[in-house]
């Protein structure tokens, strides 16, 4: 058998394992090691080549950047359980409740704040769904609007810093987490603005689909209500600055900022009177499970990629993608479509660890900015979380919605929000400055102009031993 057939055959084998339902991490390991033994028998490489595997695994386990994942996960798990979402949604819902679409406005805004401090879609969607969906049902909201806005607001978490997706993408693309966060700021704000604009248009054209709360449901007025909103908003915003601001200003690494965020989450839980040792134990268990999942997937991806590269798989992928018609635009369209479809079946961790390392060399060859490409991929992955029938955010909403709300209603309700996310993809493609605006450039020094003025080396004594013979 020719070596040229091995990369597509290996990739097809991975697809078969995934379709059979095996866990991704173990599928990657099984395919990698199985094909590795086959390639040794066929003489494509020797046993010594697999000796590169232990150093690569050790490199994963000693990667300081990946330490940020358990810290940010722990921070989000603590905040999820400390009553922050309940207070935010209740006060913000009361503030906007007297206007049509007020609850939907509150869900989008609170989704952005929760996304900035929890970092996971599941936590945001479940928290907002449990609190706001019963109120929307009670006061006559159109269920397509209600379920759609909750799922969409939860997916803001994927894009708004300090997102775990951005940390993983920066690691796989070999770029700074601070630059990736800086590049995602404007797109995240644009997404929130698009969602709020859509709610405003629907509330204006069809207020009966998003009715205001009745007077008896409004508990507060005037300054007291504003104080409640401020009390709910200011602590998480301070925590967000503590985490994100220190990274962007270069005062802390992502790992150090994550540690400060986890400590700040404990303080917030104490302020809200919700801190218990049981809460901390459950949050730590959740962080441990997610971290273990990420590490196992990354180890499996390393096994697969080592064997894949041993038969020139990276060259096969590069040649395949460079031959796409349309140059940069054709490449971006096909890659985003491919990632969008993969998002139906795979988690973003799996896509980032399997697909992104194969795409990065091609992106560099096409002279595409890796930070811009990473943010664009993040938005595309976010879109797949909302797409029927496999969108994970829709699964969470389905689990929370009353039985009278059909699955078809939830799916139809997601369509406008998917179109808004696709519109954001188009905006980022045609306005790259939205990503690169806050990214720090180089030092401004031309390397060719640098002169090294070194003193002359001392002469060796006559009886000195020669270094080379």
Secondary structure, 3 states (H helix, E strand, C coil): CCHHHHHHHHHHHHHHHHHCCCCHHHHHHHHHHHHHHHHHHHCCCCHHHHHHHHHHHHHHHCCCCCHHHHHHHHHHHHHHHCCHHHHHHHHHHHHHCCCCCHHHHHHHHHHHHHHHHHCCHHHHHHHHHHHHHHHHHHCCCCHHHHHHHHHHHHHHHHCCCCCHHHHHHHHHHCCCHHHHHHHHHHHHHHHHHHHHHHHHHHHHHCHHHCCCCCHHHCCCCHHHHHHHHHHHHHHHHHHHHHHHHHHHCCCCCHHHHHHHHHHHHHHHHHHCCCCCHHHHHHHHHHHHHHHHHHHHHHHHHHHHHHHHHHCCHHHHHHHHHHCCCCHHHHHHHHHHHHHHHHCCCCCHHHHHHHHHHHHHHHHHHCCCCHHHHHHHHHHHHHHHCCCCCCCHHHHHHHHHCCCCCCHHHHHHHHHHHHHHHHHHHHHHHHCCHHHHCCCCCCCCCCHHHCCCCCCCCCCCCCCCCCCCC
